[in-house]
């Protein structure tokens, strides 16, 4: 499988790249600097240097030819409204259009829990960020691609525990970035998981079992049933 990751220099994107390579996939990505390029290519990733905020669909599409799936794992993390618009909205729209132009049918988006930080007094910029993320989820779900939206709860840098809760709706808690990357790896390796919005947080189910449980026709042995 050939996977192109936008946001590959970020924590989840980098962890995802490592896991996909370990599972035999070829990984490509967009980076901003030569330092990022050298670090990732040392780990087996083929990279292109570019500014995501300045690239339209016509500029992105040539990078995606021959890919099996495009993963959008970049994010503004609730910065200014202008930065949120550029990365979390316009760049996603451009990526969808670029995937369509390049003939890439599968598109995976790392989004956010709608309830994230509801217990906090959020700034106007942060409220705007969550509103934009929801609107973009809607646009992705209305695209003609084989899309997947993964909404992780509050991301933590602690080691992964290898168990999660994964389903169409979950209570907002927290989860390690390592576990999110592992869940996304398993999801990408199951092409039957398509046109789904899934929420993931800490839980007690082993990740492989959690992914299998959302595929109705998958047996406990991992084989597709007739």
Beta strands, then each sheet from edge to edge (+ up, - down):
strand 1: 2-6
strand 2: 26-31
strand 3: 46-49
strand 4: 69-72
strand 5: 106-112
strand 6: 146-152
strand 7: 154-156
strand 8: 163-167
strand 9: 174-176
strand 10: 196-202
strand 11: 205-206
sheet 1: 3+ 2+ 1+ 4+ 5+ 6+ 10+ 8- 11+
sheet 2: 7+ 9+
end
